[in-house]
Structure formats: C-alpha cells, structure tokens
Amino acid sequence: MDKDDDTPPKAALAKQAPAEDAPAKGAAAGDSADAGATAGATAAAPAGEGPFEAFVAGAAYAALGLLGGVVGLLGSFALNWSTGDVPVAAVLLVLLVFAMVRLAGWGMAGRLGAAVPAVVWGVVVMVLSMQRPEGDLVVPGTAAGYVYIIGGLVAAVLAVSRVPSNRPPGEWLTVGAGRSRG
C-alpha cells in the first residue's frame, strides 16, 4: 500500500469521528482554546467540582433560604415597635434585609447567593401580609407595614444589584459565540 492510498480513508474516518473525541484530543495536545470552548458547552460544573462540593453548595443555598424565611417571619412580628409616629423597627429591619442579602451574595460570591434569601424573604412577608378568612394578618396596612414591605423589597433589589457578578460583563450575551457547529 502507498501512502497516497492511506490518506483518503484516514481523512474519511476523521470526518466520521464523534464530536466527543475532538475535545479530548485537543485537550491532550495542550490546545486550551478548543478545550475551553467545548468544556463550557459540555460540562455545566467547573473543573474540580465534585459531588461533595455540589452538596455543600446546595446546603449553603438552602441555609440562606432558611435565613431569609426566618428574618421575614421574625421581622413581620417585630415591625410595629415605634417611637411616636416613626416606625424605627421597620427602618432597622429594612437595613437588616439589605445587610442579609448583600452579605449572602458576598459569601456565595455571586448574585444567586444574594437572590435566594431575598426571594424567600419576599414570599414570607407577602404571605404574612395577606388577610386570612378570619380577618387576621401579621403585617398590617400601617406606615410600619408599608415601610417594611416596600422598603424591604427595594433594599433587597438594591443589595442583589450591588453584588458583583462572578462572570465578565457581557458574557451572557456572547456565551456561545466562540463555539463552532462543525
């Protein structure tokens, strides 16, 4: 057999090779550009993250959700403390919500870590502000109640927006631009 005879079958085999083989060969050869572009497409978890790290991260998000629920529950019962006409407790609770959400985002190094306690806090407070069939409600329609609900929602949104993103700016727009389809 000639070398000329071997070339077409190898080229035909290379074209018929599955797509999973190409990134492995590129990574083995040290081509990090191809490996990085295909690693984002094939694996959602970063390299080095195993099941234990995923479990710990999930437990941390669950703990942050629980923290948001507890702050919402306790704050709903404590918001009526005031001095005169100034709802001091509601203002302090709004600052507590801002600090909780901001520190949760800082601790988890991302906006998702900030959004989890903020969303759970908002759900708990909204449920406690709805009137039951008996006429009972926890968060009343007073100045303190409105300061707590509206101020807390504004504080939560501001705190989530103040958390720096863990991705480069504009990546959400160009996340798939570097991949080839062939």
C-alpha positions in Angstrom: 0.0 0.0 0.0 1.1 3.5 -0.8 0.9 6.5 1.5 -1.4 8.1 -1.0 -3.8 5.1 -0.6 -3.9 5.5 3.2 -4.6 9.2 3.2 -8.3 9.2 2.0 -9.5 6.6 4.5 -7.9 8.4 7.4 -9.5 11.7 6.4 -12.8 10.0 5.9 -12.5 8.4 9.4 -11.6 11.8 10.9 -14.8 13.3 9.4 -16.9 10.5 10.7 -15.4 10.6 14.3 -17.9 11.5 17.0 -17.8 15.1 18.4 -16.8 13.9 21.9 -13.4 12.7 20.6 -12.4 16.1 19.3 -12.2 17.9 22.6 -10.3 15.1 24.3 -7.7 15.1 21.5 -7.4 18.9 21.7 -7.1 18.9 25.4 -4.4 16.2 25.3 -2.4 18.1 22.8 -2.5 21.2 25.0 -4.9 23.3 22.9 -6.6 25.1 25.7 -8.7 27.3 23.4 -10.6 24.3 22.0 -10.9 22.7 25.4 -12.2 25.8 27.0 -14.7 26.4 24.2 -16.1 22.9 24.3 -15.9 22.5 28.1 -18.4 25.3 28.6 -20.7 23.5 26.1 -20.4 20.0 27.5 -20.0 20.5 31.3 -22.1 22.8 33.5 -19.8 22.4 36.5 -16.3 23.8 36.6 -13.4 21.5 36.6 -12.6 20.1 40.0 -16.2 20.4 41.4 -17.3 17.0 42.5 -20.5 15.8 44.2 -19.4 16.8 47.6 -18.8 20.4 46.6 -22.1 20.5 44.9 -23.8 19.1 48.0 -22.1 21.7 50.2 -23.2 24.5 47.8 -26.7 23.2 47.8 -26.8 23.1 51.6 -25.4 26.6 51.7 -28.2 27.9 49.4 -30.8 26.0 51.5 -29.4 27.6 54.7 -29.6 31.1 53.0 -33.2 30.4 52.0 -34.0 29.4 55.6 -32.2 32.5 56.9 -34.4 34.7 54.6 -37.5 32.9 55.8 -36.6 33.4 59.5 -35.8 37.1 59.0 -39.0 37.6 57.2 -41.0 35.8 59.8 -39.4 37.4 62.8 -39.4 40.8 61.2 -43.1 40.6 60.4 -43.9 40.2 64.0 -41.4 42.9 65.3 -42.1 45.7 62.8 -44.7 47.6 64.9 -42.3 48.8 67.5 -42.0 52.6 67.1 -41.2 55.8 68.9 -44.0 58.2 68.3 -45.1 58.2 64.6 -41.7 56.9 63.3 -41.5 53.2 62.6 -38.0 52.7 63.9 -38.2 48.9 64.0 -39.4 48.8 60.4 -36.5 51.0 59.3 -34.0 48.9 61.2 -35.5 45.7 59.7 -35.1 47.2 56.2 -31.4 47.8 56.9 -31.2 44.2 58.2 -32.7 42.9 55.0 -30.2 44.9 52.9 -27.3 43.6 55.0 -28.5 40.0 54.9 -28.9 40.0 51.2 -25.6 41.8 50.5 -23.6 39.6 52.8 -25.2 36.4 51.4 -24.2 37.5 47.9 -20.7 38.3 49.1 -20.4 34.9 51.0 -21.6 32.9 48.0 -19.6 35.0 45.5 -22.5 35.6 43.2 -25.9 37.1 42.7 -27.7 33.8 43.1 -26.5 33.7 46.7 -28.0 37.1 47.2 -31.2 36.4 45.4 -32.1 33.2 47.3 -32.7 34.8 50.8 -34.2 37.9 49.1 -36.9 35.9 47.3 -37.7 33.7 50.3 -37.9 36.8 52.5 -40.3 38.4 50.0 -42.5 35.4 49.7 -42.8 35.0 53.5 -43.6 38.7 54.0 -46.2 38.7 51.3 -47.9 35.6 52.7 -47.9 37.2 56.1 -49.4 40.4 54.8 -52.4 38.7 53.2 -55.6 38.7 55.2 -57.0 35.3 56.3 -60.7 34.5 56.2 -61.0 35.2 59.9 -59.7 38.7 59.3 -56.2 38.2 60.8 -53.0 39.3 59.3 -49.5 39.8 60.7 -48.2 42.7 58.6 -50.8 45.4 58.9 -51.5 48.1 56.4 -49.9 50.8 58.5 -46.9 53.1 57.9 -44.7 50.5 59.6 -46.1 47.7 57.4 -45.6 49.7 54.2 -42.1 50.7 55.2 -41.2 47.1 55.9 -42.7 45.6 52.8 -41.8 48.3 50.2 -38.6 49.3 51.8 -37.5 45.7 52.3 -38.2 44.9 48.6 -36.3 48.0 47.5 -33.4 47.1 49.8 -33.4 43.5 48.6 -33.3 44.6 44.9 -30.5 47.1 45.6 -28.5 44.6 47.6 -28.7 42.0 44.8 -27.7 44.6 42.2 -24.7 45.6 44.4 -23.3 42.1 44.4 -20.5 41.9 41.8 -21.1 39.3 39.1 -18.7 36.3 39.0 -18.7 36.4 35.2 -17.2 39.1 32.9 -19.5 41.8 31.8 -21.4 40.9 28.6 -20.8 37.2 28.8 -24.5 36.4 29.0 -24.8 38.0 25.5 -21.8 36.2 23.9 -21.8 32.9 25.8 -22.0 30.7 22.7 -20.1 32.9 20.2 -16.8 31.1 20.4 -18.1 27.6 19.7 -18.1 26.1 16.3 -21.0 24.0 15.0 -19.0 21.6 12.9 
